[in-house]
Amino acid sequence: MSKKVHFIAIGGSAMHNLAIALNRKGFQVSGSDDEIFEPSKSRLEKEGILPNKMGWDATNIDDSLEAVILGMHARVDNPELLKAKELNIPIFSYPEYLYEQSKNKKRVVIGGSHGKTTITSMILHVVNTLGMNVDYMVGAQLEGYDCMVKLTDEAEIMLLEGDEYLSSPIDRRPKFHLYHPNVALISGIAWDHINVFPTMENYVEQFDIFCSLIEKDGALIYNADDIEVKSIGEKYAENLKSISYNTPKYTVTESGTTLHFDGNDYPLQIFGGHNLQNLMGAMNVGVEMGITKENFLNAMKTFTGAGKRLEKIIENKDFVMFKDFAHSPSKLKATTKAVKEQYADRKVVACMELHTFSSLKKEFLPHYKDAMKSADVAVVYYSPEVVKHKKLEPISKELVLDGFGNNVIVLNETEEVLKFIRNENGTIQFY
């Protein structure tokens, strides 16, 4: 008899992927939400697990359920949650249930403030190229996948993107603390989620705890180019198999990059020091999964990048446009630098929108100092309405200008941005 599970807040970007994966595994899946947007709605409908009506209903919860999976969108007084508690039905957060589904597998967890999705997608690309059967969870939609969670009984490895954000409304632990990896990677630490982690020290501590939860005889792969990461990696070197990596030697080419590694040259379609650094981390994870370095790098020759991570949108002989998800200072700096390095003889115009809670906080803006200095022209856009909607203290153009170091143009009208772009020629990079 198949297991019955119910999702409270099934429409979330992560939650609906897990619901689909469990449905495909043969579970009886039900769910509820107060509103479900695209593409979650269409995907759930296609799988036959879209709720018949919107809203919460305590009658959805009964003794036949083996588990309730609680999404971040739900509130602590949700009637379905209260009913599940009353009936003593096991309640899991999204990451807890992923662990439940992978506790008998080798768990590989990719952590870090930046590069997680890119590294995870690199590993998945190689795994697919080599025909390996691996379960996975990726936090972003990747091209070529109709679901970003795969769960099977057959796969012996589970690859997990390890987000440091909170697990659920009733579980305030960071998600990646719940996976207990056999193999863990930390790509970089740059203070993020300041609404949850009030200081840099508190934020760094979460990665320290993450490493302390690596299984006995496990492996920690870490970026030695990052001072905070290097410190943690060296701390755990005595207790774990500790593997450091750095940015490798490479040459910029017209079509991407040539990687110089172990006496061999590998032509790649990706570019930028940050991407090459991510590749070294991914390659070392691959070794722990049984893939040789040579096979990994050869498979990477056909990798074109992760969606919305320096994704090329338009290209002709005079103009190239990229879309990038970068919003934190470290990501913004790395991607702007990568584009200028790749197009050294071209005019690079970088446009960035401040839209996250952290990026719109007055106290956080100074962290963006010189983040876009590699660009020839840099534009920062923010909407005062979004600031108001997030219930944050108003910010001015002058504050943003001071935060970025006075080398940017600050705009807060969409039409102003579009007009500016129309008047520019060259390589334009969007964030």
Buried (B, 14 or more C-beta within 10 A) or exposed (E): EEEBBBBBBBBBBBBBBBBBBBBBBEBBBBBBBEEBEEEBBEBBEEBEBBBEEEEBEBEBBEEEBBBBBBBBBBEEEBBBBBBBEEEEBBBBBBBBBBBEBBEEBBBBBBBBBBBBBBBBBBBBBBBEBBEBEBBBBBBBBBEEBEBBBBBBEEBBBBBBBBBBBBBBBBBEBBBBBBBBBBBBBBBBBBBBBBBBBEEBEEBBEBBBEBBEBBBEEBBBBBBBBBEBBBBBBEBBBEBBBBBBBBBBEBEBEEEBBBBEBEEEEBEBBBBBBBBBBBBBBBBBBBBBBEBEBEBBBBBBEEBEBBBBBBBEEEEEEEEBBBBBBBBBBBBBBBBBBBBBBBBEEBBBBBBBBBBBBBBBBBEBBEBBBEBBBBBBBBBBBBBBEBBEEEEBEEBEBEBBBBBBBEBBBBBBEEEBBEEBBEEBEBBBBBB
